[in-house]
Amino acid sequence: MNYEEIIKVLIFGFPVMKEMIDPAYPLFLQSTGGLVLTLIITLLSLFLGGVIAIPLAVIRSRPETIPDIFSLHLFRSVSALVKHVSILCTEIFRGLPIMIIVLLVFYFPYVLFKLRLPGVILAVFAFSVYAGVYLSDILLSGFKAVDQNRMDAAKVIGLSPFQTLLHIKIPIAVRTMIPAILGTAVTVLKDSSVLMVVAVPELTFTSRQVQMSDPRFYAVILSTVILLYWTIAAVGSYLIHCLEVRWGRKTAI
């Protein structure tokens, strides 16, 4: 292999044989590898993690943040139970290394349900849970940082708790917690390298395969992988900084 071929494999992965493709699942998730697969896993995990994080943060936040239905007397005991369960689940997953979460997700579906899923789908699920737990903590901190005057103004103009959550709390929390959200995104991107142990063909696993096929390029491949990870993290940091500056100016106006 020459250097151009190595770069191509590191970015797009090795070609997948047709007999290894399961028609029941999206083709692009099974036929993609290398850096592209790393980015796909990261972006999908952050999106689904955000879907998980919002209800977790809402349930764990102060009572006035919870939608109307949970404030009714008949639902108080149920909402309290849900809140304690969500706190327990958050503490459990936050206390586990990502390697253990990945191994559990890859092990239990088949053991419990005899269910075989593509490794990429299991990887996205594992990292969605991982990202969701940390994003929920970030959002919870953002909710607590919202100015009480804004909450009072929302009540004055007749917004319901759910409308206040949707139009005031979440937008403000997201903007104020952008640096922490960026940190989580970069962490998910870097930690996706642990998927090498379960043979998901992301960037690190692909680089290892190339190194084993042609050991002469070991130093070149390792340097390229380091550069790719660092470049993505640096570009992401720059873009978020630009957003922070732009939003800060709008807030000042």
C-alpha positions as CSV (number, residue, x, y, z in Angstrom):
1,M,0.0,0.0,0.0
2,N,1.2,3.5,-0.7
3,Y,0.4,6.5,1.5
4,E,-2.6,7.7,-0.7
5,E,-4.2,4.3,-0.3
6,I,-3.6,4.3,3.4
7,I,-5.3,7.7,3.8
8,K,-8.3,6.5,1.8
9,V,-8.7,3.4,4.0
10,L,-8.3,5.4,7.2
11,I,-11.0,7.8,6.1
12,F,-13.5,5.4,4.4
13,G,-12.5,2.0,5.8
14,F,-11.9,-1.3,4.1
15,P,-14.5,-2.4,1.5
16,V,-17.1,-4.7,3.1
17,M,-18.0,-8.0,1.4
18,K,-21.6,-8.3,0.2
19,E,-22.2,-11.5,2.1
20,M,-21.4,-9.6,5.3
21,I,-24.2,-7.1,4.7
22,D,-27.5,-7.6,6.6
23,P,-30.4,-6.3,4.4
24,A,-32.5,-5.7,7.5
25,Y,-30.4,-2.7,8.6
26,P,-29.2,0.5,6.9
27,L,-26.5,-0.2,4.3
28,F,-24.4,2.9,5.0
29,L,-23.9,1.9,8.7
30,Q,-22.6,-1.5,7.6
31,S,-20.5,-0.5,4.6
32,T,-18.8,2.5,6.2
33,G,-15.6,2.5,8.2
34,G,-12.6,4.5,9.3
35,L,-13.0,8.2,10.1
36,V,-16.4,8.5,8.4
37,L,-17.8,5.8,10.7
38,T,-16.2,7.5,13.7
39,L,-18.0,10.7,12.8
40,I,-21.3,9.0,12.1
41,I,-21.2,7.2,15.5
42,T,-20.3,10.5,17.3
43,L,-23.0,12.6,15.6
44,L,-25.8,9.9,16.0
45,S,-24.8,9.3,19.6
46,L,-24.8,13.0,20.5
47,F,-28.2,13.5,18.8
48,L,-29.8,10.5,20.5
49,G,-28.0,11.3,23.7
50,G,-29.6,14.7,23.6
51,V,-33.0,13.0,23.2
52,I,-32.2,11.0,26.3
53,A,-30.8,13.9,28.2
54,I,-33.7,16.3,28.0
55,P,-36.3,14.2,29.8
56,L,-33.6,13.1,32.3
57,A,-32.7,16.7,33.1
58,V,-36.4,17.7,33.3
59,I,-37.3,14.9,35.7
60,R,-34.3,15.6,37.9
61,S,-34.8,19.4,38.0
62,R,-37.0,21.5,40.3
63,P,-40.8,20.8,40.4
64,E,-41.7,23.9,38.4
65,T,-39.7,22.6,35.5
66,I,-41.8,19.5,35.2
67,P,-44.9,19.7,32.8
68,D,-48.3,20.2,34.2
69,I,-49.4,16.6,34.3
70,F,-46.7,15.7,36.8
71,S,-47.9,18.4,39.2
72,L,-51.3,16.9,39.6
73,H,-51.9,15.2,43.0
74,L,-52.6,11.8,41.4
75,F,-49.3,11.8,39.7
76,R,-47.1,13.0,42.5
77,S,-46.1,9.6,43.7
78,V,-45.4,8.4,40.2
79,S,-43.3,11.4,39.3
80,A,-41.3,11.0,42.5
81,L,-40.6,7.3,41.7
82,V,-39.6,8.2,38.1
83,K,-37.3,10.9,39.5
84,H,-35.5,8.6,41.8
85,V,-35.2,5.9,39.2
86,S,-33.7,8.4,36.7
87,I,-31.3,9.6,39.3
88,L,-30.3,6.0,40.1
89,C,-29.8,5.2,36.4
90,T,-27.8,8.3,35.9
91,E,-25.5,7.6,38.8
92,I,-25.0,4.0,37.7
93,F,-24.0,4.8,34.1
94,R,-21.9,7.8,35.2
95,G,-19.9,5.6,37.5
96,L,-19.1,3.0,34.7
97,P,-16.2,3.3,32.3
98,I,-17.3,3.5,28.7
99,M,-15.5,0.2,28.0
100,I,-17.8,-1.6,30.4
101,I,-20.9,0.1,28.9
102,V,-19.8,-1.0,25.5
103,L,-19.2,-4.6,26.6
104,L,-22.6,-4.8,28.4
105,V,-24.5,-3.4,25.3
106,F,-22.7,-5.9,23.0
107,Y,-23.2,-8.8,25.4
108,F,-26.7,-8.7,26.8
109,P,-28.9,-8.4,23.7
110,Y,-27.9,-11.8,22.5
111,V,-27.7,-13.4,25.9
112,L,-31.2,-12.2,27.0
113,F,-33.1,-12.1,23.7
114,K,-30.9,-14.1,21.2
115,L,-30.9,-10.9,19.2
116,R,-28.0,-10.2,16.8
117,L,-27.5,-6.6,15.7
118,P,-24.8,-4.9,13.6
119,G,-21.9,-3.7,15.7
120,V,-22.4,-0.1,14.6
121,I,-26.0,0.0,15.9
122,L,-24.9,-1.4,19.3
123,A,-22.1,1.1,19.3
124,V,-24.4,4.0,18.7
125,F,-26.8,2.8,21.5
126,A,-23.9,2.4,24.0
127,F,-22.5,5.9,23.2
128,S,-26.0,7.4,23.2
129,V,-26.5,6.3,26.8
130,Y,-23.0,7.4,27.7
131,A,-23.5,10.9,26.1
132,G,-27.1,11.2,27.4
133,V,-26.0,10.8,31.1
134,Y,-23.4,13.5,30.8
135,L,-25.6,15.8,28.7
136,S,-28.4,15.5,31.3
137,D,-26.0,16.8,34.0
138,I,-25.0,19.7,31.7
139,L,-28.6,20.6,31.0
140,L,-29.6,20.3,34.6
141,S,-26.8,22.8,35.5
142,G,-28.1,25.0,32.7
143,F,-31.7,24.9,34.0
144,K,-30.5,26.0,37.4
145,A,-28.5,28.9,35.9
146,V,-31.6,30.4,34.2
147,D,-32.4,33.8,35.7
148,Q,-35.4,33.7,37.9
149,N,-36.6,37.0,36.5
150,R,-37.1,35.3,33.1
151,M,-39.2,32.6,34.8
152,D,-41.3,35.2,36.6
153,A,-41.8,37.0,33.2
154,A,-42.9,33.7,31.6
155,K,-45.6,33.2,34.3
156,V,-46.8,36.8,33.9
157,I,-47.4,36.4,30.2
158,G,-49.3,33.1,30.8
159,L,-46.8,30.5,29.6
160,S,-47.4,27.0,31.0
161,P,-44.5,25.1,32.7
162,F,-44.0,23.0,29.5
163,Q,-44.0,26.1,27.3
164,T,-41.5,27.8,29.7
165,L,-39.3,24.7,29.5
166,L,-39.5,24.5,25.7
167,H,-39.1,28.2,24.8
168,I,-37.0,29.6,27.7
169,K,-35.2,27.0,29.8
170,I,-33.9,24.7,27.1
171,P,-32.7,27.5,24.6
172,I,-30.9,29.4,27.4
173,A,-29.5,26.3,29.0
174,V,-28.1,25.1,25.6
175,R,-26.5,28.4,24.9
176,T,-24.9,28.8,28.4
177,M,-23.6,25.2,28.4
178,I,-22.1,25.2,24.9
179,P,-18.5,24.8,26.3
180,A,-19.5,21.8,28.3
181,I,-21.5,20.3,25.4
182,L,-18.5,20.7,23.2
183,G,-16.4,18.9,25.8
184,T,-18.8,16.0,25.8
185,A,-18.8,15.9,22.0
186,V,-15.0,15.8,21.9
187,T,-15.0,13.1,24.6
188,V,-17.4,10.9,22.7
189,L,-15.3,11.3,19.6
190,K,-12.1,10.3,21.3
191,D,-13.7,7.5,23.4
192,S,-15.2,5.9,20.3
193,S,-11.7,4.4,19.9
194,V,-12.6,1.8,22.6
195,L,-14.9,0.2,20.0
196,M,-11.7,-1.4,18.6
197,V,-12.1,-4.1,21.3
198,V,-15.5,-5.2,19.8
199,A,-14.2,-5.0,16.2
200,V,-16.3,-2.0,15.1
201,P,-14.3,-0.7,12.1
202,E,-14.0,2.9,13.3
203,L,-10.8,4.9,12.8
204,T,-8.6,3.3,15.5
205,F,-9.6,-0.3,14.6
206,T,-9.1,0.5,10.9
207,S,-5.7,1.9,11.6
208,R,-4.8,-1.2,13.5
209,Q,-5.8,-3.4,10.6
210,V,-3.6,-1.3,8.2
211,Q,-0.7,-1.5,10.6
212,M,-1.0,-5.3,10.8
213,S,-1.2,-5.7,7.0
214,D,1.8,-3.5,6.4
215,P,4.0,-2.9,9.6
216,R,6.4,-0.7,7.6
217,F,4.0,2.3,7.8
218,Y,3.3,2.0,11.6
219,A,4.7,5.4,12.5
220,V,3.1,7.1,9.5
221,I,-0.3,5.5,10.2
222,L,-0.2,6.4,13.9
223,S,0.9,10.0,13.2
224,T,-2.0,10.3,10.7
225,V,-4.6,9.0,13.1
226,I,-3.3,11.5,15.8
227,L,-3.6,14.3,13.3
228,L,-7.1,13.4,12.2
229,Y,-8.4,13.2,15.8
230,W,-6.7,16.5,16.8
231,T,-7.9,18.3,13.6
232,I,-11.5,17.4,14.2
233,A,-11.3,18.5,17.9
234,A,-9.6,21.8,17.0
235,V,-12.1,22.6,14.2
236,G,-15.0,21.8,16.5
237,S,-13.5,24.1,19.2
238,Y,-13.1,26.9,16.8
239,L,-16.6,26.7,15.4
240,I,-18.2,26.6,18.9
241,H,-16.1,29.6,19.9
242,C,-17.5,31.5,16.9
243,L,-21.0,30.6,17.9
244,E,-20.3,31.7,21.5
245,V,-19.1,35.1,20.2
246,R,-22.1,35.5,17.9
247,W,-24.6,34.6,20.5
248,G,-22.9,36.7,23.1
249,R,-23.2,39.8,20.8
250,K,-26.9,39.1,20.3
251,T,-27.5,38.8,24.0
252,A,-25.6,42.0,24.6
253,I,-27.8,43.8,22.0
